[in-house]
Amino acid sequence: MSNRVELIDLVLGCAWLGVVVVPLNTALHGRLLRHVLDESQPRFLYEEEELAVRVGDVGYSGKVWVTGSPQAPVPGIEKALDARPSRPDDTAAILFTSGTTGPSRGVRCPHAQFAWWGRTVADSLRLTADDSLYMCCPCSTPTRSTRWRRR
């Protein structure tokens, strides 16, 4: 999914439920996309239409929800699920490397790492609750960590 508010909702929702999120680089296709899917073994994908077509092209047979389609989950329709308590060392996300020296590798990122990233960025930039932080990098890379901070 490209940079859009639904991706932030999805990542935070997965953390709430104790589900590991694997953001995919939207430029992936063919054997590189197949490799990432084989390595991460997702049970379902929530994607924009263009990437949904590409995952079908590489033989992904799991559940695919297309953003904005009638079949896609919509917030507020069902009763919210209870939070699943997580430990700091529980995996929150798997981020794939760029693959510049070989196939992309999945890096397991624990909840504590996201909390540390958020705190470090907020402190380094002297952010307050009144600030907004503009981030133009793709959300599928580790740079997306600057989007979240917890006070």
N, C-alpha and C positions, 0 to 999 in steps of 0.2 A: 504494500500500500504506500502511496506517495505521502509526502508531508501533508497531513490534514488532521483536523481535530479528532476524528474518529480513531486515528492511530493512538493518540494519547489516551483516549477513553479505553481503548482495547488493552493497552499496556497496563494501565492502572487497574482495570478490571481483572486482568489475569493475576496481577500481584495480590489483589483482594481475595481472589479465590484460591491462591496457591498454585496456579497454573503457570507453567514455564512458557514464556512468549519467545518466539523466534522471528524477529523482523527480517524480512527478505529484501535484498537489494532489488529495486524495481527494474534494473537493467539486466538481470539474469535471464538467460534463455538457454534452450538446448541442453547440452551435456552438463554445463555448469549449474544450471537450475536443477537438473536431475540429481547431480552430486549433492547439493545442499538438501534437497528433499530426502534423499537416501540417508544422509548423515543425521538429520534431525528427526526423521520419522514422525512428522506431525499427524495428529488425529484429525485435524480439520484446518482449513485455511479461510481467512477472511480477506478478500482481495478486491481490487478494482477489476472491471471487466477485462481490460487488456492483459493483465497478468493471469487472470483466471483462464483465459484461452491458452496462454503459454504453458501453464501447469498441466492442462489437458493434453497439450501436444507432446509432453514428455512422459505421459502415461500415469500421472498421479491419479489414483483411484479413490482417495479419501473424500470426505465431505468438503465442498467449497461453497462458501457464502460469498456472494458478490455484493459489494457495497451498494446500497440503495435499491436492491432488488426486493420484491415482495417476500422472498424466502429468508432474507437476512434478518438476524435478530435486531430488535428495535428497543432501545432503553425505555423503561417505564411501562411496558406492556404487561410484563409478568412481575410477580413479586420478586424483589431482589433476594439473591442468595446470601446466606450468612458468610461472613469472612472466615477464612481458614487461617488459624494462627500460623505464622511462619517464624522460623529461627533466622538469625542473621546469616548463617552459613547455608541456608536453603537456596537452591538455584532459582533466580527470578527470571533470567533470560539467557538465551544462547545467542551470542553475536558472532557472525561469521566474518573472518578476515577477508581482505580484498583478494587474496590469492595471487599476489604478485610473484611469488617464488614457487608456486605449485597450486594444487587444489585448495580452495578455501577451507579453513579449519574453524570449527565451532568452538567458541570460548565460553565456558560456563561462568556466568556472572551472578554472584550471590546478592541477596537483598542488601547486605551490609555495604557492598561495593556501590550500589546506587545511592544509598544514604550518604556515604563518604563523598562521592562525586558531587552530589547536590550541595552538601555542607561546604566542601572545599571551594566550589565555584561561587557560591553565595558569599563566602567570607573573602575570597580573593578579589571579587568585584565590588565588595562592600554593598551588596544588595540588601534592600529592606522589603518589607511587605508591600510597600507602595511602588516598587519597581516592576517593570516588565522587561524580560530579556528576549531580544530578537535572536533567533537561531536559524540560519539559512542552510545549514548542512543537512544531508539526508538523515532521516530518523532511523535508517537501517544500519547505521554505523555507530561505533562507540561515542562519537561526538554528540550524539543525541542526549547524553547524560546531562548536559547543561540545561535541559528543559525542566528538570525537576529539582525541587529543593523542599526540605521539610524544616519547619521551625519548631 
